[in-house]
């Protein structure tokens, strides 16, 4: 039971925060829970696909091996399945009626995946790992989701730039995820300084993207003024 609490508490805290920030037209609880469950279920196809991609790059060693596992195995596979679930679940949904909704659903999908992953890691490595991942890996997954949802929301409501934003909805989380894992997988001690800086950057990035789409909500009475101020974002 303690393992589950340590593993899932950060997931629950972040999920509530993101959902609570959707203060102008909050998403139905049944939909966000479905998104989280869908994200958790992506672990099922991700594990064998990651195994196949890892086998394809087994000849890579050192920095090249770290890059292959960080970007091709973890970053590409995990973000691809999250993106596919997100797109299939909400793109045509009537509930996707505001840009911030993309952030909510993408983050819940990412947190569903992160929750299962966290349970596996903490079960294997113990409480210290759980505490460390509560402030690093779990928030990182959430921010990958925030980034994905930000651009999906932009794609949905700015059709003139749809292809560009859809591309960014996958590409940017993939790059962030790959960089995050690459820093850890190299095994180079001095890169821990870079890692701490990168985690701080992720926190700032996630907060800013949430703020931008929150203030642009179509359900704010002063939306037109805010939209002129923030534009279509990037």
TORBATI-778552 format. One record per residue (C-alpha): y, x, z. Coordinates in nm, 2 decimals, m for minus. Layout:
// TORBATI-778552
<pt><v>Y</v><u>X</u><w>Z</w></pt>
...
This chain:
// TORBATI-778552
<pt><v>0.00</v><u>0.00</u><w>0.00</w></pt>
<pt><v>0.24</v><u>0.28</u><w>0.08</w></pt>
<pt><v>0.18</v><u>0.44</u><w>m0.26</w></pt>
<pt><v>0.27</v><u>0.11</u><w>m0.43</w></pt>
<pt><v>0.59</v><u>0.07</u><w>m0.22</w></pt>
<pt><v>0.71</v><u>0.43</u><w>m0.29</w></pt>
<pt><v>0.62</v><u>0.40</u><w>m0.66</w></pt>
<pt><v>0.77</v><u>0.05</u><w>m0.72</w></pt>
<pt><v>1.06</v><u>0.04</u><w>m0.49</w></pt>
<pt><v>1.30</v><u>0.23</u><w>m0.72</w></pt>
<pt><v>1.18</v><u>0.02</u><w>m1.01</w></pt>
<pt><v>1.27</v><u>m0.30</u><w>m0.82</w></pt>
<pt><v>1.61</v><u>m0.16</u><w>m0.70</w></pt>
<pt><v>1.72</v><u>m0.06</u><w>m1.05</w></pt>
<pt><v>1.59</v><u>m0.38</u><w>m1.21</w></pt>
<pt><v>1.79</v><u>m0.59</u><w>m0.96</w></pt>
<pt><v>2.10</v><u>m0.39</u><w>m1.02</w></pt>
<pt><v>2.09</v><u>m0.42</u><w>m1.40</w></pt>
<pt><v>2.01</v><u>m0.79</u><w>m1.38</w></pt>
<pt><v>2.28</v><u>m0.85</u><w>m1.12</w></pt>
<pt><v>2.54</v><u>m0.67</u><w>m1.34</w></pt>
<pt><v>2.47</v><u>m0.94</u><w>m1.60</w></pt>
<pt><v>2.72</v><u>m1.16</u><w>m1.41</w></pt>
<pt><v>2.87</v><u>m1.37</u><w>m1.69</w></pt>
<pt><v>2.55</v><u>m1.53</u><w>m1.82</w></pt>
<pt><v>2.25</v><u>m1.40</u><w>m1.64</w></pt>
<pt><v>1.91</v><u>m1.39</u><w>m1.82</w></pt>
<pt><v>1.63</v><u>m1.62</u><w>m1.71</w></pt>
<pt><v>1.40</v><u>m1.47</u><w>m1.45</w></pt>
<pt><v>1.09</v><u>m1.57</u><w>m1.65</w></pt>
<pt><v>1.22</v><u>m1.37</u><w>m1.95</w></pt>
<pt><v>1.31</v><u>m1.05</u><w>m1.76</w></pt>
<pt><v>0.97</v><u>m1.06</u><w>m1.58</w></pt>
<pt><v>0.80</v><u>m1.11</u><w>m1.92</w></pt>
<pt><v>0.99</v><u>m0.81</u><w>m2.05</w></pt>
<pt><v>0.88</v><u>m0.60</u><w>m1.75</w></pt>
<pt><v>0.52</v><u>m0.71</u><w>m1.79</w></pt>
<pt><v>0.53</v><u>m0.63</u><w>m2.16</w></pt>
<pt><v>0.67</v><u>m0.28</u><w>m2.08</w></pt>
<pt><v>0.39</v><u>m0.22</u><w>m1.83</w></pt>
<pt><v>0.13</v><u>m0.32</u><w>m2.09</w></pt>
<pt><v>0.26</v><u>m0.06</u><w>m2.34</w></pt>
<pt><v>0.08</v><u>0.19</u><w>m2.13</w></pt>
<pt><v>m0.25</v><u>0.07</u><w>m2.28</w></pt>
<pt><v>m0.17</v><u>0.18</u><w>m2.64</w></pt>
<pt><v>0.05</v><u>0.47</u><w>m2.54</w></pt>
<pt><v>m0.22</v><u>0.66</u><w>m2.36</w></pt>
<pt><v>m0.46</v><u>0.70</u><w>m2.65</w></pt>
<pt><v>m0.18</v><u>0.75</u><w>m2.91</w></pt>
<pt><v>m0.04</v><u>1.03</u><w>m2.69</w></pt>
<pt><v>m0.38</v><u>1.18</u><w>m2.67</w></pt>
<pt><v>m0.42</v><u>1.19</u><w>m3.05</w></pt>
<pt><v>m0.07</v><u>1.34</u><w>m3.10</w></pt>
<pt><v>m0.13</v><u>1.60</u><w>m2.83</w></pt>
<pt><v>m0.46</v><u>1.70</u><w>m3.00</w></pt>
<pt><v>m0.28</v><u>1.74</u><w>m3.33</w></pt>
<pt><v>m0.04</v><u>1.99</u><w>m3.17</w></pt>
<pt><v>m0.30</v><u>2.17</u><w>m2.95</w></pt>
<pt><v>m0.23</v><u>2.50</u><w>m3.14</w></pt>
<pt><v>0.13</v><u>2.51</u><w>m3.02</w></pt>
<pt><v>0.19</v><u>2.73</u><w>m2.72</w></pt>
<pt><v>0.49</v><u>2.83</u><w>m2.50</w></pt>
<pt><v>0.82</v><u>2.68</u><w>m2.60</w></pt>
<pt><v>0.68</v><u>2.52</u><w>m2.92</w></pt>
<pt><v>0.40</v><u>2.35</u><w>m2.71</w></pt>
<pt><v>0.66</v><u>2.22</u><w>m2.46</w></pt>
<pt><v>0.87</v><u>2.09</u><w>m2.75</w></pt>
<pt><v>0.57</v><u>1.92</u><w>m2.91</w></pt>
<pt><v>0.46</v><u>1.75</u><w>m2.59</w></pt>
<pt><v>0.82</v><u>1.65</u><w>m2.49</w></pt>
<pt><v>0.94</v><u>1.51</u><w>m2.82</w></pt>
<pt><v>0.63</v><u>1.42</u><w>m3.03</w></pt>
<pt><v>0.38</v><u>1.32</u><w>m2.75</w></pt>
<pt><v>0.60</v><u>1.16</u><w>m2.48</w></pt>
<pt><v>0.94</v><u>1.09</u><w>m2.63</w></pt>
<pt><v>0.84</v><u>0.96</u><w>m2.97</w></pt>
<pt><v>0.53</v><u>0.76</u><w>m2.86</w></pt>
<pt><v>0.68</v><u>0.60</u><w>m2.54</w></pt>
<pt><v>1.01</v><u>0.51</u><w>m2.69</w></pt>
<pt><v>0.86</v><u>0.38</u><w>m3.01</w></pt>
<pt><v>0.63</v><u>0.13</u><w>m2.83</w></pt>
<pt><v>0.92</v><u>0.03</u><w>m2.60</w></pt>
<pt><v>1.14</v><u>m0.03</u><w>m2.91</w></pt>
<pt><v>0.87</v><u>m0.24</u><w>m3.08</w></pt>
<pt><v>0.81</v><u>m0.46</u><w>m2.78</w></pt>
<pt><v>1.19</v><u>m0.50</u><w>m2.73</w></pt>
<pt><v>1.24</v><u>m0.60</u><w>m3.09</w></pt>
<pt><v>0.95</v><u>m0.84</u><w>m3.11</w></pt>
<pt><v>1.03</v><u>m1.00</u><w>m2.78</w></pt>
<pt><v>1.40</v><u>m1.07</u><w>m2.80</w></pt>
<pt><v>1.55</v><u>m1.00</u><w>m3.15</w></pt>
<pt><v>1.50</v><u>m1.37</u><w>m3.26</w></pt>
<pt><v>1.51</v><u>m1.51</u><w>m2.91</w></pt>
<pt><v>1.77</v><u>m1.78</u><w>m2.83</w></pt>
<pt><v>1.82</v><u>m1.60</u><w>m2.50</w></pt>
<pt><v>1.96</v><u>m1.30</u><w>m2.69</w></pt>
<pt><v>2.31</v><u>m1.44</u><w>m2.70</w></pt>
<pt><v>2.52</v><u>m1.16</u><w>m2.57</w></pt>
<pt><v>2.54</v><u>m0.79</u><w>m2.63</w></pt>
<pt><v>2.46</v><u>m0.70</u><w>m2.27</w></pt>
<pt><v>2.13</v><u>m0.89</u><w>m2.30</w></pt>
<pt><v>2.00</v><u>m0.60</u><w>m2.50</w></pt>
<pt><v>2.05</v><u>m0.37</u><w>m2.20</w></pt>
<pt><v>1.88</v><u>m0.61</u><w>m1.96</w></pt>
<pt><v>1.57</v><u>m0.66</u><w>m2.17</w></pt>
<pt><v>1.53</v><u>m0.30</u><w>m2.28</w></pt>
<pt><v>1.58</v><u>m0.17</u><w>m1.92</w></pt>
<pt><v>1.32</v><u>m0.41</u><w>m1.79</w></pt>
<pt><v>1.07</v><u>m0.31</u><w>m2.05</w></pt>
<pt><v>1.14</v><u>0.06</u><w>m1.97</w></pt>
<pt><v>1.10</v><u>m0.01</u><w>m1.60</w></pt>
<pt><v>0.77</v><u>m0.19</u><w>m1.65</w></pt>
<pt><v>0.64</v><u>0.13</u><w>m1.82</w></pt>
<pt><v>0.80</v><u>0.35</u><w>m1.56</w></pt>
<pt><v>0.64</v><u>0.15</u><w>m1.28</w></pt>
<pt><v>0.29</v><u>0.20</u><w>m1.41</w></pt>
<pt><v>0.35</v><u>0.56</u><w>m1.49</w></pt>
<pt><v>0.50</v><u>0.62</u><w>m1.14</w></pt>
<pt><v>0.20</v><u>0.46</u><w>m0.97</w></pt>
<pt><v>m0.03</v><u>0.70</u><w>m1.16</w></pt>
<pt><v>0.17</v><u>1.01</u><w>m1.08</w></pt>
<pt><v>0.23</v><u>0.92</u><w>m0.71</w></pt>
<pt><v>m0.14</v><u>0.83</u><w>m0.66</w></pt>
<pt><v>m0.24</v><u>1.17</u><w>m0.80</w></pt>
<pt><v>0.04</v><u>1.39</u><w>m0.65</w></pt>
<pt><v>0.15</v><u>1.22</u><w>m0.33</w></pt>
<pt><v>0.46</v><u>1.10</u><w>m0.15</w></pt>
<pt><v>0.68</v><u>1.40</u><w>m0.23</w></pt>
<pt><v>0.64</v><u>1.33</u><w>m0.60</w></pt>
<pt><v>0.72</v><u>0.97</u><w>m0.54</w></pt>
<pt><v>1.05</v><u>1.05</u><w>m0.37</w></pt>
<pt><v>1.15</v><u>1.30</u><w>m0.64</w></pt>
<pt><v>1.07</v><u>1.06</u><w>m0.92</w></pt>
<pt><v>1.26</v><u>0.79</u><w>m0.75</w></pt>
<pt><v>1.59</v><u>0.97</u><w>m0.82</w></pt>
<pt><v>1.49</v><u>1.14</u><w>m1.15</w></pt>
<pt><v>1.21</v><u>1.00</u><w>m1.37</w></pt>
<pt><v>1.24</v><u>0.63</u><w>m1.29</w></pt>
<pt><v>1.63</v><u>0.62</u><w>m1.33</w></pt>
<pt><v>1.58</v><u>0.83</u><w>m1.65</w></pt>
<pt><v>1.34</v><u>0.57</u><w>m1.80</w></pt>
<pt><v>1.60</v><u>0.30</u><w>m1.71</w></pt>
<pt><v>1.88</v><u>0.49</u><w>m1.88</w></pt>
<pt><v>1.66</v><u>0.54</u><w>m2.19</w></pt>
<pt><v>1.63</v><u>0.16</u><w>m2.18</w></pt>
<pt><v>2.00</v><u>0.11</u><w>m2.13</w></pt>
<pt><v>2.07</v><u>0.33</u><w>m2.43</w></pt>
<pt><v>1.82</v><u>0.15</u><w>m2.64</w></pt>
<pt><v>1.95</v><u>m0.19</u><w>m2.53</w></pt>
<pt><v>2.31</v><u>m0.09</u><w>m2.59</w></pt>
<pt><v>2.25</v><u>m0.02</u><w>m2.95</w></pt>
<pt><v>2.02</v><u>m0.31</u><w>m3.01</w></pt>
<pt><v>2.29</v><u>m0.54</u><w>m2.87</w></pt>
<pt><v>2.55</v><u>m0.38</u><w>m3.10</w></pt>
<pt><v>2.31</v><u>m0.42</u><w>m3.39</w></pt>
<pt><v>2.26</v><u>m0.79</u><w>m3.31</w></pt>
<pt><v>2.63</v><u>m0.88</u><w>m3.30</w></pt>
<pt><v>2.78</v><u>m0.63</u><w>m3.55</w></pt>
<pt><v>2.57</v><u>m0.71</u><w>m3.86</w></pt>
<pt><v>2.80</v><u>m0.50</u><w>m4.08</w></pt>
<pt><v>2.67</v><u>m0.19</u><w>m3.90</w></pt>
<pt><v>2.32</v><u>m0.32</u><w>m3.82</w></pt>
<pt><v>2.11</v><u>m0.05</u><w>m3.98</w></pt>
<pt><v>2.31</v><u>0.23</u><w>m3.81</w></pt>
<pt><v>2.28</v><u>0.07</u><w>m3.47</w></pt>
<pt><v>1.91</v><u>m0.01</u><w>m3.51</w></pt>
<pt><v>1.86</v><u>0.36</u><w>m3.60</w></pt>
<pt><v>2.05</v><u>0.47</u><w>m3.29</w></pt>
<pt><v>1.85</v><u>0.22</u><w>m3.07</w></pt>
<pt><v>1.54</v><u>0.42</u><w>m3.13</w></pt>
<pt><v>1.68</v><u>0.77</u><w>m3.21</w></pt>
<pt><v>1.91</v><u>0.82</u><w>m2.91</w></pt>
<pt><v>1.66</v><u>0.72</u><w>m2.64</w></pt>
<pt><v>1.40</v><u>0.94</u><w>m2.82</w></pt>
<pt><v>1.63</v><u>1.24</u><w>m2.81</w></pt>
<pt><v>1.73</v><u>1.19</u><w>m2.44</w></pt>
<pt><v>1.36</v><u>1.14</u><w>m2.34</w></pt>
<pt><v>1.25</v><u>1.45</u><w>m2.54</w></pt>
<pt><v>1.53</v><u>1.67</u><w>m2.39</w></pt>
<pt><v>1.45</v><u>1.55</u><w>m2.04</w></pt>
<pt><v>1.08</v><u>1.63</u><w>m2.07</w></pt>
<pt><v>1.14</v><u>1.95</u><w>m2.26</w></pt>
<pt><v>1.35</v><u>2.10</u><w>m1.98</w></pt>
<pt><v>1.07</v><u>2.02</u><w>m1.73</w></pt>
<pt><v>0.78</v><u>2.13</u><w>m1.95</w></pt>
<pt><v>0.91</v><u>2.48</u><w>m2.04</w></pt>
<pt><v>0.84</v><u>2.60</u><w>m1.69</w></pt>
<pt><v>1.15</v><u>2.82</u><w>m1.70</w></pt>
<pt><v>1.30</v><u>2.82</u><w>m1.35</w></pt>
<pt><v>1.66</v><u>2.86</u><w>m1.43</w></pt>
<pt><v>1.65</v><u>2.55</u><w>m1.64</w></pt>
<pt><v>1.64</v><u>2.35</u><w>m1.32</w></pt>
<pt><v>2.01</v><u>2.40</u><w>m1.31</w></pt>
<pt><v>2.03</v><u>2.24</u><w>m1.66</w></pt>
<pt><v>1.80</v><u>1.97</u><w>m1.55</w></pt>
<pt><v>2.02</v><u>1.87</u><w>m1.26</w></pt>
<pt><v>2.32</v><u>1.86</u><w>m1.49</w></pt>
<pt><v>2.13</v><u>1.66</u><w>m1.74</w></pt>
<pt><v>2.02</v><u>1.40</u><w>m1.48</w></pt>
<pt><v>2.38</v><u>1.36</u><w>m1.37</w></pt>
<pt><v>2.48</v><u>1.32</u><w>m1.74</w></pt>
<pt><v>2.22</v><u>1.04</u><w>m1.78</w></pt>
<pt><v>2.36</v><u>0.86</u><w>m1.47</w></pt>
<pt><v>2.71</v><u>0.87</u><w>m1.61</w></pt>
<pt><v>2.59</v><u>0.77</u><w>m1.96</w></pt>
<pt><v>2.40</v><u>0.47</u><w>m1.84</w></pt>
<pt><v>2.68</v><u>0.35</u><w>m1.61</w></pt>
<pt><v>2.94</v><u>0.38</u><w>m1.89</w></pt>
<pt><v>2.72</v><u>0.19</u><w>m2.15</w></pt>
<pt><v>2.66</v><u>m0.09</u><w>m1.90</w></pt>
<pt><v>3.03</v><u>m0.12</u><w>m1.82</w></pt>
<pt><v>3.13</v><u>m0.13</u><w>m2.19</w></pt>
<pt><v>2.90</v><u>m0.42</u><w>m2.28</w></pt>
<pt><v>2.95</v><u>m0.60</u><w>m1.95</w></pt>
<pt><v>3.33</v><u>m0.62</u><w>m2.01</w></pt>
<pt><v>3.27</v><u>m0.72</u><w>m2.37</w></pt>
<pt><v>3.07</v><u>m1.03</u><w>m2.27</w></pt>
<pt><v>3.13</v><u>m1.33</u><w>m2.49</w></pt>
<pt><v>3.12</v><u>m1.54</u><w>m2.17</w></pt>
<pt><v>3.44</v><u>m1.38</u><w>m2.04</w></pt>
<pt><v>3.76</v><u>m1.58</u><w>m2.10</w></pt>
<pt><v>3.95</v><u>m1.27</u><w>m2.19</w></pt>
<pt><v>3.69</v><u>m1.13</u><w>m2.43</w></pt>
<pt><v>3.91</v><u>m1.11</u><w>m2.73</w></pt>
<pt><v>4.16</v><u>m0.88</u><w>m2.55</w></pt>
<pt><v>3.87</v><u>m0.66</u><w>m2.42</w></pt>
<pt><v>3.70</v><u>m0.65</u><w>m2.76</w></pt>
<pt><v>4.02</v><u>m0.51</u><w>m2.92</w></pt>
<pt><v>4.03</v><u>m0.25</u><w>m2.65</w></pt>
<pt><v>3.67</v><u>m0.13</u><w>m2.67</w></pt>
<pt><v>3.59</v><u>m0.21</u><w>m3.03</w></pt>
<pt><v>3.24</v><u>m0.18</u><w>m3.15</w></pt>
<pt><v>3.15</v><u>0.13</u><w>m2.94</w></pt>
<pt><v>2.93</v><u>0.42</u><w>m3.04</w></pt>
